[in-house]
Amino acid sequence: TFCRSAPGMVVRVRPAPGTHVKPGTAVTLVDGGGPIGSPVGSYGNEPFRAPNFIGRPASAAIGWANQHGLCWSIPHLPPVSSSTASDLYSAYRVTAQDPAPGRFGTNGSETGRGVNPIALRLTVTPRR
C-alpha cells in the first residue's frame, strides 16, 4: 500500500548530480514543497506502542517505522547548513513526535473523509 503522503520531490541539486566534490563541500537539495515521508507502508489498525525518539537522530525513528511497515512523515524539514552525518536524516534530531513516547498508534486511522495512513509524525531540527 502506498502512503498517501508521498515524499517531497527534490527538484534541484547544487552542485549538479555526478559532480565530484571534496569532503566538507556543501550540497544543496531543494524540494518541491510538500511533506517528506515514507513512500510505502502497510495499512491496518494493528496498534503499536511508540518508542521514545526525542533527542535521537531522525534516521533512528525512520528506520524503526520502516522496519515495522509503518508510514511516517516529517511535515517540515528545516535547512541544515553542513553535517558530517552519514545520511540526510542522521543530520537531524527528533524534537517532537506523534504519537508521544509510550502512547499507542495505528498505521491508518479513519478521518471521516477516508483513511489517514500516517502512523508516525516527526518534528526535527538540525543536529549540532
C-alpha positions, 0 to 999 in steps of 0.5 A: 500500500502506498502512503498517501503522503508521498515524499517531497520531490527534490527538484534541484541539486547544487552542485549538479548530480555526478559532480565530484566534490571534496569532503566538507563541500556543501550540497544543496537539495531543494524540494518541491514543497510538500511533506517528506515521508515514507513512500510505502507502508502497510495499512491496518489498525494493528496498534503499536506502542511508540518508542521514545525518539526525542533527542535521537537522530531522525534516521533512528525513528525512520528506520524503526517505522520502516522496519515495522511497515509503518508510514511516517512523515516529517511535515517540515524539514528545516535547512541544515547548513553542513553535517558530517552525518552519514545520511540526510536524516542522521543530520537531524534530531527528533524534537517532537513526535506523534504519537508521544513516547509510550502512547499507542498508534495505528498505521491508518486511522479513519478521518471521516473523509477516508483513511489517514495512513500516517502512523508516525509524525516527526518534528526535527531540527538540525543536529549540532 
